Amino acid sequence: MKPTPNLPQPHAWTLEDFHGRRELRKSSDKPGAGVRADWKSLRLPDGANSLRNQPLGRAVGKEIRTAVDATAGLGYDTYALALLGVEVLALERDANVFALLADELARAKNDAQLCAAAARIQIEHANAHQRLPTLREKVGFTLGLFTAREFILPDMILLDPMFGGERGAAKPSKEIQALAATVGADLDADALLDMAIASATQRVIVKRSRLAPPLASRVPDWTIKGKLLRFDVYRAGAR
Ligand SMILES: C[S@@+](CC[C@H](N)C(=O)[O-])C[C@H]1O[C@@H](n2cnc3c(N)ncnc32)[C@H](O)[C@@H]1O
């Protein structure tokens, strides 16, 4: 039997407000029990030091100062990059996911533990397919001691598209379900790789679940492996 239009579907996730904060809720969820971004759940007691030896920290290395997270989702990787001291522009194309990202950034800016890294994050509701080719004109990173914004290409671009709606189990499963149901598989992600390599000055990092084929079937220059995930690293040299 086909689902009846205009009636809430049993597994549909909708964006709802709960005391001024938005959450993705299933019809069976009580208010407040929906999915929000929660960067504190990353539990990094020793801040950047906790990250340096983890696969993402090793893939980023020590020389990256600016990055575009082109598939930001709930912003966990965006926050991790910012905690590593990187200035990040995060792009998210889905309006509901972007709402959760924006709420968490606003919350983080007012949180004593998160605010220093949050100050290094800018977010845009944008599709990377359209936005990456315009980075040269429109990205402003506030570098080091400079107070004015400089318009430059990012040192690094991170890609983490949904792979067949499935991932390892790096995050609580309710988040994965909500993301998978909301954005589905990012079937157009292959085309982002060439664009990213043409737009970053040092490297492009692609986060994949451990057994997934490389993005666009392109063999990476090197790979950093974690238990459930791996980071494929591609050299880039945009000028
Ligand atoms: C696997 S999630 C990213 C998770 C994220 N790395 C984190 O740490 O929370 C992929 C996200 O990328 C977004 N996305 C996919 N393709 C995109 C594109 N071309 N432009 C902007 N966002 C995109 C999807 O909407 C989805 O929210």
The ligand as an ORCA input file, in Angstrom:
! r2SCAN-3c Opt
* xyz 0 1
  C      28.072     12.260      6.783
  S      27.390     13.834      6.999
  C      28.734     14.777      7.612
  C      29.028     14.539      9.065
  C      30.023     15.515      9.600
  N      31.357     15.268      9.063
  C      30.046     15.566     11.117
  O      31.123     15.429     11.692
  O      28.990     15.778     11.723
  C      27.280     14.469      5.355
  C      26.610     15.813      5.278
  O      27.077     16.465      4.114
  C      26.024     17.177      3.537
  N      26.353     17.360      2.118
  C      26.483     16.388      1.182
  N      26.797     16.902     -0.009
  C      26.868     18.248      0.167
  C      27.159     19.328     -0.708
  N      27.396     19.134     -2.003
  N      27.171     20.581     -0.194
  C      26.925     20.783      1.131
  N      26.616     19.793      2.002
  C      26.601     18.532      1.529
  C      24.814     16.305      3.773
  O      23.610     17.060      3.685
  C      25.099     15.760      5.173
  O      24.516     16.580      6.160
*
